């Protein structure tokens, strides 16, 4: 992420690709049977990461920052869907 913040587009594409895979696994674990809803959440989260990348604090782990964004997207999704799903705030899932 640091290289992408410096303007390296190749690094940014690679970082987004890695994050996409990780986000997909996270949302699949959290959503269980609602796995068909994973891809929209991944895309929404990547859009948010892109929009907020200037706020990333380089002193903190990237995964913690990304997990916070993903967790909030998941909670928003749960509120919209009205379904009760198991808690997903466990960082070990990410």
Secondary structure, 3 states (H helix, E strand, C coil): CHHHHCCCHHHHHHHHHHHHHHHHHHHHHHHHHHHHHHHHHHHHHHHHHHHHHHHCCCCCCHHHHHHHHHHHHHHHHHHHHCCCCCCCCCHHHC
